[in-house]
Amino acid sequence: MIRLLTASPIVWLALIMSALTVGWCLNLLRKLAHPHLRICTYMVTLVCVFQAVRLLRDQGVIVIPVNSTVVSVVELCVTLLYFCLILIFQIQNHESRRDHVRLRLAEASENSKIVSDPIPQRHVLQKASVT
């Protein structure tokens, strides 16, 4: 591995980034509640592991026979990952807009209650002073 660092520091950096990404994904999996986010995180983890193995194989550090079916499955996972990420962005955008509308409606109803209903506040103050 030290030979790899001196021969190709960019590949070494890519391996470190792959390892950090896998660790981050595994840490994130425990915190995610939505199934679509968990699926995308699993896919990112799989792609990072495969990419790290591919880099090690291309540099001659490990010798693994290449199976074209595995490569095809990983390429499919990468393509599905792009698709899933776009779907997640669309879902998040829709939820954000819906939450913004709900917040505006809640603020509007709260402001109308404050302006139109000052009597119960005086009534509460009178009860407190009587007891």
VOPAKOL-898545 format. One record per atom (N, C-alpha, C): residue number from 1; atom name; z, x, y. Coordinates in steps of 0.2 Angstrom, whole numbers, plus 5000, padded with zeros to 4 digits. Layout:
+-----+------+------+------+------+
|   n | atom |   c3 |   c1 |   c2 |
+-----+------+------+------+------+
| NUM |   CA |    Z |    X |    Y |
...
+-----+------+------+------+------+
//
This chain:
+-----+------+------+------+------+
|   n | atom |   c3 |   c1 |   c2 |
+-----+------+------+------+------+
|   1 |    N | 5000 | 5004 | 4994 |
|   1 |   CA | 5000 | 5000 | 5000 |
|   1 |    C | 5000 | 5004 | 5006 |
|   2 |    N | 5003 | 5010 | 5006 |
|   2 |   CA | 5003 | 5015 | 5012 |
|   2 |    C | 4996 | 5017 | 5013 |
|   3 |    N | 4993 | 5018 | 5008 |
|   3 |   CA | 4986 | 5021 | 5008 |
|   3 |    C | 4981 | 5015 | 5012 |
|   4 |    N | 4983 | 5009 | 5010 |
|   4 |   CA | 4979 | 5003 | 5013 |
|   4 |    C | 4981 | 5003 | 5021 |
|   5 |    N | 4987 | 5005 | 5023 |
|   5 |   CA | 4989 | 5005 | 5030 |
|   5 |    C | 4985 | 5010 | 5034 |
|   6 |    N | 4985 | 5016 | 5031 |
|   6 |   CA | 4981 | 5021 | 5034 |
|   6 |    C | 4974 | 5020 | 5034 |
|   7 |    N | 4971 | 5017 | 5029 |
|   7 |   CA | 4964 | 5017 | 5028 |
|   7 |    C | 4961 | 5011 | 5032 |
|   8 |    N | 4965 | 5005 | 5032 |
|   8 |   CA | 4963 | 4999 | 5036 |
|   8 |    C | 4968 | 4995 | 5039 |
|   9 |    N | 4970 | 4997 | 5045 |
|   9 |   CA | 4976 | 4994 | 5048 |
|   9 |    C | 4975 | 4986 | 5050 |
|  10 |    N | 4969 | 4985 | 5051 |
|  10 |   CA | 4967 | 4978 | 5052 |
|  10 |    C | 4968 | 4973 | 5046 |
|  11 |    N | 4966 | 4976 | 5040 |
|  11 |   CA | 4968 | 4972 | 5034 |
|  11 |    C | 4975 | 4972 | 5033 |
|  12 |    N | 4979 | 4977 | 5034 |
|  12 |   CA | 4986 | 4977 | 5033 |
|  12 |    C | 4989 | 4972 | 5038 |
|  13 |    N | 4987 | 4971 | 5044 |
|  13 |   CA | 4989 | 4966 | 5049 |
|  13 |    C | 4987 | 4959 | 5046 |
|  14 |    N | 4981 | 4958 | 5043 |
|  14 |   CA | 4979 | 4952 | 5040 |
|  14 |    C | 4984 | 4950 | 5035 |
|  15 |    N | 4986 | 4955 | 5031 |
|  15 |   CA | 4990 | 4953 | 5025 |
|  15 |    C | 4997 | 4951 | 5028 |
|  16 |    N | 5000 | 4955 | 5033 |
|  16 |   CA | 5006 | 4953 | 5036 |
|  16 |    C | 5006 | 4946 | 5039 |
|  17 |    N | 5000 | 4944 | 5042 |
|  17 |   CA | 5000 | 4938 | 5045 |
|  17 |    C | 5000 | 4932 | 5039 |
|  18 |    N | 4996 | 4934 | 5034 |
|  18 |   CA | 4996 | 4929 | 5028 |
|  18 |    C | 5003 | 4928 | 5025 |
|  19 |    N | 5007 | 4933 | 5025 |
|  19 |   CA | 5013 | 4933 | 5022 |
|  19 |    C | 5018 | 4929 | 5027 |
|  20 |    N | 5017 | 4930 | 5033 |
|  20 |   CA | 5021 | 4926 | 5038 |
|  20 |    C | 5019 | 4919 | 5038 |
|  21 |    N | 5013 | 4918 | 5038 |
|  21 |   CA | 5011 | 4911 | 5038 |
|  21 |    C | 5013 | 4907 | 5031 |
|  22 |    N | 5013 | 4910 | 5026 |
|  22 |   CA | 5016 | 4907 | 5020 |
|  22 |    C | 5023 | 4906 | 5020 |
|  23 |    N | 5027 | 4911 | 5023 |
|  23 |   CA | 5034 | 4910 | 5024 |
|  23 |    C | 5036 | 4904 | 5029 |
|  24 |    N | 5032 | 4904 | 5034 |
|  24 |   CA | 5033 | 4899 | 5039 |
|  24 |    C | 5031 | 4892 | 5036 |
|  25 |    N | 5026 | 4891 | 5032 |
|  25 |   CA | 5024 | 4885 | 5029 |
|  25 |    C | 5029 | 4883 | 5024 |
|  26 |    N | 5032 | 4887 | 5020 |
|  26 |   CA | 5037 | 4885 | 5015 |
|  26 |    C | 5043 | 4883 | 5019 |
|  27 |    N | 5045 | 4886 | 5025 |
|  27 |   CA | 5051 | 4884 | 5029 |
|  27 |    C | 5049 | 4877 | 5032 |
|  28 |    N | 5043 | 4876 | 5034 |
|  28 |   CA | 5042 | 4870 | 5037 |
|  28 |    C | 5041 | 4864 | 5032 |
|  29 |    N | 5040 | 4865 | 5026 |
|  29 |   CA | 5039 | 4860 | 5021 |
|  29 |    C | 5046 | 4856 | 5020 |
|  30 |    N | 5051 | 4860 | 5021 |
|  30 |   CA | 5058 | 4856 | 5020 |
|  30 |    C | 5059 | 4851 | 5026 |
|  31 |    N | 5056 | 4853 | 5032 |
|  31 |   CA | 5058 | 4849 | 5038 |
|  31 |    C | 5053 | 4843 | 5039 |
|  32 |    N | 5047 | 4843 | 5036 |
|  32 |   CA | 5042 | 4838 | 5037 |
|  32 |    C | 5043 | 4832 | 5033 |
|  33 |    N | 5042 | 4826 | 5037 |
|  33 |   CA | 5044 | 4819 | 5034 |
|  33 |    C | 5037 | 4816 | 5032 |
|  34 |    N | 5032 | 4817 | 5036 |
|  34 |   CA | 5026 | 4813 | 5035 |
|  34 |    C | 5022 | 4816 | 5029 |
|  35 |    N | 5020 | 4812 | 5025 |
|  35 |   CA | 5016 | 4815 | 5019 |
|  35 |    C | 5009 | 4818 | 5021 |
|  36 |    N | 5006 | 4816 | 5026 |
|  36 |   CA | 5000 | 4819 | 5028 |
|  36 |    C | 5001 | 4826 | 5031 |
|  37 |    N | 5006 | 4827 | 5034 |
|  37 |   CA | 5008 | 4834 | 5037 |
|  37 |    C | 5010 | 4838 | 5031 |
|  38 |    N | 5013 | 4836 | 5026 |
|  38 |   CA | 5015 | 4840 | 5020 |
|  38 |    C | 5009 | 4842 | 5016 |
|  39 |    N | 5004 | 4838 | 5016 |
|  39 |   CA | 4998 | 4839 | 5012 |
|  39 |    C | 4995 | 4845 | 5016 |
|  40 |    N | 4994 | 4844 | 5022 |
|  40 |   CA | 4991 | 4850 | 5026 |
|  40 |    C | 4994 | 4856 | 5025 |
|  41 |    N | 5001 | 4856 | 5025 |
|  41 |   CA | 5005 | 4862 | 5025 |
|  41 |    C | 5004 | 4865 | 5018 |
|  42 |    N | 5004 | 4861 | 5013 |
|  42 |   CA | 5002 | 4864 | 5006 |
|  42 |    C | 4995 | 4867 | 5006 |
|  43 |    N | 4991 | 4864 | 5009 |
|  43 |   CA | 4984 | 4867 | 5009 |
|  43 |    C | 4983 | 4873 | 5013 |
|  44 |    N | 4987 | 4874 | 5019 |
|  44 |   CA | 4987 | 4880 | 5023 |
|  44 |    C | 4990 | 4886 | 5018 |
|  45 |    N | 4996 | 4884 | 5015 |
|  45 |   CA | 4999 | 4889 | 5011 |
|  45 |    C | 4994 | 4891 | 5005 |
|  46 |    N | 4991 | 4887 | 5002 |
|  46 |   CA | 4986 | 4889 | 4997 |
|  46 |    C | 4981 | 4893 | 4999 |
|  47 |    N | 4978 | 4891 | 5005 |
|  47 |   CA | 4972 | 4895 | 5008 |
|  47 |    C | 4975 | 4902 | 5010 |
|  48 |    N | 4981 | 4903 | 5013 |
|  48 |   CA | 4984 | 4909 | 5015 |
|  48 |    C | 4985 | 4914 | 5009 |
|  49 |    N | 4988 | 4911 | 5003 |
|  49 |   CA | 4989 | 4915 | 4997 |
|  49 |    C | 4982 | 4917 | 4994 |
|  50 |    N | 4977 | 4913 | 4994 |
|  50 |   CA | 4971 | 4915 | 4991 |
|  50 |    C | 4967 | 4920 | 4996 |
|  51 |    N | 4968 | 4920 | 5002 |
|  51 |   CA | 4965 | 4924 | 5007 |
|  51 |    C | 4968 | 4931 | 5006 |
|  52 |    N | 4975 | 4931 | 5005 |
|  52 |   CA | 4979 | 4938 | 5004 |
|  52 |    C | 4976 | 4941 | 4998 |
|  53 |    N | 4976 | 4937 | 4992 |
|  53 |   CA | 4973 | 4940 | 4986 |
|  53 |    C | 4966 | 4942 | 4987 |
|  54 |    N | 4962 | 4939 | 4990 |
|  54 |   CA | 4955 | 4941 | 4991 |
|  54 |    C | 4955 | 4947 | 4995 |
|  55 |    N | 4959 | 4948 | 5000 |
|  55 |   CA | 4959 | 4954 | 5004 |
|  55 |    C | 4961 | 4960 | 5000 |
|  56 |    N | 4967 | 4959 | 4996 |
|  56 |   CA | 4969 | 4964 | 4991 |
|  56 |    C | 4964 | 4966 | 4986 |
|  57 |    N | 4960 | 4961 | 4984 |
|  57 |   CA | 4955 | 4963 | 4979 |
|  57 |    C | 4949 | 4967 | 4982 |
|  58 |    N | 4947 | 4965 | 4988 |
|  58 |   CA | 4942 | 4968 | 4991 |
|  58 |    C | 4943 | 4975 | 4993 |
|  59 |    N | 4950 | 4977 | 4994 |
|  59 |   CA | 4952 | 4983 | 4996 |
|  59 |    C | 4953 | 4988 | 4990 |
|  60 |    N | 4953 | 4985 | 4984 |
|  60 |   CA | 4954 | 4988 | 4978 |
|  60 |    C | 4961 | 4989 | 4976 |
|  61 |    N | 4966 | 4986 | 4979 |
|  61 |   CA | 4973 | 4987 | 4978 |
|  61 |    C | 4974 | 4983 | 4971 |
|  62 |    N | 4971 | 4977 | 4970 |
|  62 |   CA | 4972 | 4974 | 4963 |
|  62 |    C | 4965 | 4972 | 4960 |
|  63 |    N | 4965 | 4972 | 4954 |
|  63 |   CA | 4959 | 4970 | 4950 |
|  63 |    C | 4960 | 4964 | 4947 |
|  64 |    N | 4956 | 4959 | 4949 |
|  64 |   CA | 4957 | 4952 | 4947 |
|  64 |    C | 4950 | 4950 | 4945 |
|  65 |    N | 4948 | 4947 | 4940 |
|  65 |   CA | 4941 | 4944 | 4939 |
|  65 |    C | 4940 | 4938 | 4943 |
|  66 |    N | 4935 | 4938 | 4946 |
|  66 |   CA | 4933 | 4932 | 4950 |
|  66 |    C | 4930 | 4926 | 4947 |
|  67 |    N | 4933 | 4921 | 4948 |
|  67 |   CA | 4931 | 4914 | 4945 |
|  67 |    C | 4927 | 4910 | 4950 |
|  68 |    N | 4921 | 4909 | 4949 |
|  68 |   CA | 4918 | 4905 | 4954 |
|  68 |    C | 4920 | 4898 | 4956 |
|  69 |    N | 4923 | 4895 | 4950 |
|  69 |   CA | 4926 | 4888 | 4951 |
|  69 |    C | 4932 | 4889 | 4956 |
|  70 |    N | 4936 | 4894 | 4955 |
|  70 |   CA | 4942 | 4895 | 4960 |
|  70 |    C | 4940 | 4896 | 4967 |
|  71 |    N | 4935 | 4900 | 4968 |
|  71 |   CA | 4932 | 4901 | 4974 |
|  71 |    C | 4930 | 4894 | 4977 |
|  72 |    N | 4926 | 4891 | 4973 |
|  72 |   CA | 4924 | 4884 | 4976 |
|  72 |    C | 4929 | 4879 | 4978 |
|  73 |    N | 4934 | 4879 | 4974 |
|  73 |   CA | 4940 | 4875 | 4975 |
|  73 |    C | 4943 | 4877 | 4981 |
|  74 |    N | 4944 | 4883 | 4983 |
|  74 |   CA | 4948 | 4885 | 4989 |
|  74 |    C | 4943 | 4884 | 4995 |
|  75 |    N | 4937 | 4885 | 4994 |
|  75 |   CA | 4932 | 4883 | 5000 |
|  75 |    C | 4932 | 4876 | 5001 |
|  76 |    N | 4933 | 4871 | 4996 |
|  76 |   CA | 4934 | 4864 | 4997 |
|  76 |    C | 4940 | 4863 | 5000 |
|  77 |    N | 4946 | 4866 | 4999 |
|  77 |   CA | 4952 | 4865 | 5002 |
|  77 |    C | 4952 | 4867 | 5009 |
|  78 |    N | 4948 | 4872 | 5011 |
|  78 |   CA | 4947 | 4874 | 5018 |
|  78 |    C | 4944 | 4869 | 5022 |
|  79 |    N | 4938 | 4866 | 5019 |
|  79 |   CA | 4935 | 4861 | 5022 |
|  79 |    C | 4939 | 4855 | 5023 |
|  80 |    N | 4943 | 4853 | 5018 |
|  80 |   CA | 4947 | 4847 | 5018 |
|  80 |    C | 4953 | 4848 | 5023 |
|  81 |    N | 4955 | 4854 | 5024 |
|  81 |   CA | 4960 | 4856 | 5029 |
|  81 |    C | 4957 | 4854 | 5036 |
|  82 |    N | 4951 | 4856 | 5037 |
|  82 |   CA | 4948 | 4855 | 5044 |
|  82 |    C | 4948 | 4847 | 5045 |
|  83 |    N | 4946 | 4844 | 5040 |
|  83 |   CA | 4946 | 4836 | 5040 |
|  83 |    C | 4953 | 4833 | 5041 |
|  84 |    N | 4957 | 4835 | 5037 |
|  84 |   CA | 4964 | 4833 | 5038 |
|  84 |    C | 4967 | 4834 | 5045 |
|  85 |    N | 4966 | 4840 | 5047 |
|  85 |   CA | 4969 | 4842 | 5054 |
|  85 |    C | 4966 | 4837 | 5059 |
|  86 |    N | 4959 | 4836 | 5059 |
|  86 |   CA | 4956 | 4831 | 5064 |
|  86 |    C | 4959 | 4824 | 5063 |
|  87 |    N | 4961 | 4822 | 5057 |
|  87 |   CA | 4964 | 4815 | 5056 |
|  87 |    C | 4971 | 4815 | 5059 |
|  88 |    N | 4974 | 4821 | 5058 |
|  88 |   CA | 4981 | 4821 | 5060 |
|  88 |    C | 4981 | 4821 | 5068 |
|  89 |    N | 4977 | 4825 | 5071 |
|  89 |   CA | 4976 | 4824 | 5078 |
|  89 |    C | 4975 | 4817 | 5081 |
|  90 |    N | 4970 | 4814 | 5077 |
|  90 |   CA | 4969 | 4807 | 5079 |
|  90 |    C | 4975 | 4802 | 5078 |
|  91 |    N | 4978 | 4803 | 5073 |
|  91 |   CA | 4984 | 4799 | 5072 |
|  91 |    C | 4990 | 4801 | 5077 |
|  92 |    N | 4991 | 4807 | 5079 |
|  92 |   CA | 4996 | 4809 | 5084 |
|  92 |    C | 4994 | 4806 | 5091 |
|  93 |    N | 4987 | 4807 | 5092 |
|  93 |   CA | 4985 | 4804 | 5099 |
|  93 |    C | 4986 | 4796 | 5099 |
|  94 |    N | 4985 | 4793 | 5094 |
|  94 |   CA | 4986 | 4786 | 5094 |
|  94 |    C | 4993 | 4784 | 5094 |
|  95 |    N | 4997 | 4788 | 5091 |
|  95 |   CA | 5005 | 4786 | 5091 |
|  95 |    C | 5007 | 4788 | 5098 |
|  96 |    N | 5005 | 4793 | 5101 |
|  96 |   CA | 5007 | 4795 | 5108 |
|  96 |    C | 5005 | 4790 | 5113 |
|  97 |    N | 4999 | 4788 | 5112 |
|  97 |   CA | 4997 | 4782 | 5117 |
|  97 |    C | 5001 | 4776 | 5116 |
|  98 |    N | 5003 | 4774 | 5110 |
|  98 |   CA | 5007 | 4768 | 5108 |
|  98 |    C | 5014 | 4769 | 5111 |
|  99 |    N | 5017 | 4775 | 5110 |
|  99 |   CA | 5023 | 4776 | 5113 |
|  99 |    C | 5024 | 4776 | 5120 |
| 100 |    N | 5018 | 4779 | 5123 |
| 100 |   CA | 5018 | 4779 | 5131 |
| 100 |    C | 5018 | 4772 | 5133 |
| 101 |    N | 5014 | 4767 | 5130 |
| 101 |   CA | 5014 | 4760 | 5132 |
| 101 |    C | 5020 | 4757 | 5131 |
| 102 |    N | 5024 | 4758 | 5125 |
| 102 |   CA | 5030 | 4755 | 5124 |
| 102 |    C | 5035 | 4758 | 5129 |
| 103 |    N | 5035 | 4764 | 5131 |
| 103 |   CA | 5040 | 4767 | 5136 |
| 103 |    C | 5038 | 4763 | 5143 |
| 104 |    N | 5032 | 4763 | 5145 |
| 104 |   CA | 5031 | 4759 | 5151 |
| 104 |    C | 5033 | 4752 | 5151 |
| 105 |    N | 5032 | 4748 | 5145 |
| 105 |   CA | 5035 | 4742 | 5145 |
| 105 |    C | 5042 | 4741 | 5145 |
| 106 |    N | 5046 | 4746 | 5142 |
| 106 |   CA | 5053 | 4746 | 5142 |
| 106 |    C | 5056 | 4748 | 5149 |
| 107 |    N | 5052 | 4752 | 5153 |
| 107 |   CA | 5054 | 4754 | 5159 |
| 107 |    C | 5053 | 4748 | 5164 |
| 108 |    N | 5048 | 4744 | 5163 |
| 108 |   CA | 5046 | 4739 | 5167 |
| 108 |    C | 5051 | 4733 | 5166 |
| 109 |    N | 5053 | 4732 | 5160 |
| 109 |   CA | 5058 | 4727 | 5158 |
| 109 |    C | 5065 | 4728 | 5161 |
| 110 |    N | 5067 | 4735 | 5160 |
| 110 |   CA | 5073 | 4737 | 5163 |
| 110 |    C | 5073 | 4737 | 5170 |
| 111 |    N | 5068 | 4738 | 5174 |
| 111 |   CA | 5068 | 4738 | 5181 |
| 111 |    C | 5068 | 4730 | 5183 |
| 112 |    N | 5065 | 4726 | 5180 |
| 112 |   CA | 5066 | 4719 | 5182 |
| 112 |    C | 5072 | 4716 | 5180 |
| 113 |    N | 5076 | 4718 | 5175 |
| 113 |   CA | 5083 | 4716 | 5174 |
| 113 |    C | 5088 | 4718 | 5179 |
| 114 |    N | 5087 | 4724 | 5182 |
| 114 |   CA | 5091 | 4727 | 5187 |
| 114 |    C | 5090 | 4723 | 5193 |
| 115 |    N | 5084 | 4722 | 5195 |
| 115 |   CA | 5083 | 4719 | 5201 |
| 115 |    C | 5084 | 4711 | 5201 |
| 116 |    N | 5083 | 4708 | 5196 |
| 116 |   CA | 5084 | 4701 | 5196 |
| 116 |    C | 5091 | 4698 | 5193 |
| 117 |    N | 5095 | 4703 | 5191 |
| 117 |   CA | 5102 | 4701 | 5188 |
| 117 |    C | 5108 | 4705 | 5191 |
| 118 |    N | 5109 | 4704 | 5197 |
| 118 |   CA | 5115 | 4708 | 5199 |
| 118 |    C | 5122 | 4704 | 5198 |
| 119 |    N | 5121 | 4698 | 5197 |
| 119 |   CA | 5127 | 4693 | 5196 |
| 119 |    C | 5132 | 4695 | 5190 |
| 120 |    N | 5129 | 4697 | 5185 |
| 120 |   CA | 5134 | 4699 | 5179 |
| 120 |    C | 5138 | 4705 | 5181 |
| 121 |    N | 5136 | 4709 | 5185 |
| 121 |   CA | 5139 | 4715 | 5186 |
| 121 |    C | 5145 | 4714 | 5191 |
| 122 |    N | 5145 | 4709 | 5196 |
| 122 |   CA | 5150 | 4707 | 5200 |
| 122 |    C | 5155 | 4703 | 5195 |
| 123 |    N | 5153 | 4699 | 5191 |
| 123 |   CA | 5157 | 4695 | 5186 |
| 123 |    C | 5161 | 4700 | 5182 |
| 124 |    N | 5159 | 4705 | 5180 |
| 124 |   CA | 5163 | 4710 | 5176 |
| 124 |    C | 5168 | 4713 | 5180 |
| 125 |    N | 5166 | 4715 | 5186 |
| 125 |   CA | 5171 | 4718 | 5191 |
| 125 |    C | 5177 | 4713 | 5192 |
| 126 |    N | 5175 | 4707 | 5193 |
| 126 |   CA | 5181 | 4702 | 5194 |
| 126 |    C | 5185 | 4702 | 5189 |
| 127 |    N | 5183 | 4701 | 5182 |
| 127 |   CA | 5187 | 4701 | 5177 |
| 127 |    C | 5191 | 4707 | 5176 |
| 128 |    N | 5189 | 4713 | 5178 |
| 128 |   CA | 5192 | 4719 | 5177 |
| 128 |    C | 5198 | 4719 | 5182 |
| 129 |    N | 5197 | 4716 | 5188 |
| 129 |   CA | 5202 | 4717 | 5193 |
| 129 |    C | 5208 | 4711 | 5192 |
| 130 |    N | 5206 | 4706 | 5188 |
| 130 |   CA | 5211 | 4701 | 5187 |
| 130 |    C | 5216 | 4703 | 5181 |
| 131 |    N | 5213 | 4707 | 5176 |
| 131 |   CA | 5218 | 4709 | 5171 |
| 131 |    C | 5222 | 4715 | 5172 |
+-----+------+------+------+------+
//
